Amino acid sequence: MVFNWLHLAILSFLAVGFGFAAAALLAPLILAPTSKQGDIGLPYECGMRPLGSSWIRFGLTYYIYALLFLAFDVDVLYLFPVAAFYPDATGLAAFVKVFVFLAVLVLAVVYFWAKGVFTWPRRID
């Protein structure tokens, strides 16, 4: 195998890429402030000092709802290109594909509903 200018270009681009990645990882270690006293250690709340504790625990249901929202939101985003392509589609195949996609989404909602994911638990003190 002959080492030519193309190999040199590939190696130089790899070196520059690794250099940028290393710089992005090392720059905060060098440039970031190291003091954790005063206002730097406080959580950010619109530039005002926080009242009370910001280190409260949220219930697991908040995260489950957030994950479900993201999952179904991303699935709905797939429907926009399909809706743009659908008028140009010929035959019944495009309709069947969209129907199968939506049926899987509906089955997921029914499954989550049957498992009780959408019921908000009462807080027990």
C-alpha positions in Angstrom: 0.0 0.0 0.0 1.4 3.4 -1.0 1.1 6.3 1.3 -0.1 9.3 -0.7 -1.6 12.7 -0.2 -5.1 11.3 0.4 -3.9 9.2 3.4 -2.1 12.3 4.7 -5.3 14.4 4.4 -7.4 11.7 6.2 -4.8 11.5 9.0 -4.6 15.3 9.3 -8.4 15.6 9.5 -8.5 12.9 12.2 -5.8 14.7 14.1 -7.5 18.0 13.9 -10.9 16.4 14.9 -9.3 14.7 17.9 -7.6 18.1 18.7 -10.9 19.9 18.7 -12.5 17.2 20.9 -9.6 17.3 23.3 -9.7 21.1 23.4 -13.5 21.1 24.1 -12.9 18.6 27.0 -9.8 20.4 28.5 -10.9 24.0 28.1 -13.4 24.0 31.0 -10.8 22.5 33.3 -8.5 25.3 32.5 -10.9 28.2 32.0 -13.8 27.5 34.4 -13.8 29.1 37.8 -12.8 26.8 40.6 -14.4 28.6 43.6 -17.7 27.0 44.8 -18.3 29.7 47.4 -20.8 32.6 47.2 -23.2 32.8 44.4 -21.3 30.4 42.1 -22.4 27.4 44.1 -26.0 28.4 44.1 -28.5 27.0 41.6 -29.5 29.5 38.9 -33.0 31.0 39.2 -33.4 33.9 36.9 -30.5 35.8 38.5 -32.2 36.0 41.9 -31.2 34.2 45.1 -33.2 31.1 45.5 -35.7 30.8 48.4 -35.8 27.5 50.2 -34.1 24.4 49.0 -33.7 23.6 45.4 -32.6 20.1 46.0 -36.0 18.6 46.3 -36.9 15.1 45.0 -39.5 14.8 42.3 -41.6 11.7 42.0 -40.8 9.1 39.4 -44.1 9.8 37.6 -42.8 13.2 36.4 -39.9 11.4 34.5 -42.3 8.7 33.2 -44.6 11.4 31.8 -41.6 13.2 30.3 -40.3 10.1 28.6 -43.8 9.2 27.2 -44.2 12.7 25.9 -40.8 12.6 24.2 -41.6 9.1 22.7 -45.0 10.1 21.3 -43.7 13.6 20.2 -40.9 12.0 18.2 -43.3 9.5 16.7 -45.7 12.3 15.6 -42.8 14.1 14.0 -42.5 11.1 11.6 -46.0 11.9 10.4 -45.1 15.3 8.9 -42.9 14.0 6.1 -45.4 11.3 5.5 -48.2 13.9 5.2 -46.0 15.8 2.7 -45.3 12.7 0.6 -48.9 11.2 0.8 -50.5 13.3 -2.0 -47.8 12.0 -4.4 -48.1 8.4 -3.4 -49.8 6.0 -5.7 -51.8 2.9 -4.7 -52.9 1.7 -1.3 -49.5 0.8 0.1 -48.8 4.3 1.5 -52.1 4.3 3.3 -51.5 0.8 4.8 -48.0 1.9 6.0 -49.4 5.0 7.7 -52.3 2.9 9.2 -49.9 0.3 10.6 -47.7 3.1 12.1 -50.7 4.8 13.8 -52.0 1.4 14.9 -48.8 0.7 16.7 -49.0 4.1 18.4 -52.6 3.4 19.5 -51.6 0.0 20.8 -48.8 1.6 22.8 -51.3 4.1 24.4 -53.7 1.3 25.2 -50.9 -0.8 26.7 -49.7 2.1 28.9 -53.3 2.8 29.9 -53.9 -0.8 30.9 -50.6 -0.8 32.9 -51.8 2.2 34.8 -49.1 4.5 33.6 -51.5 7.4 33.0 -53.0 7.3 36.5 -51.6 9.9 38.8 -50.7 8.3 42.2 -51.9 9.9 45.3 -49.2 11.2 47.6 -49.0 9.3 50.9 -47.4 11.3 53.7 
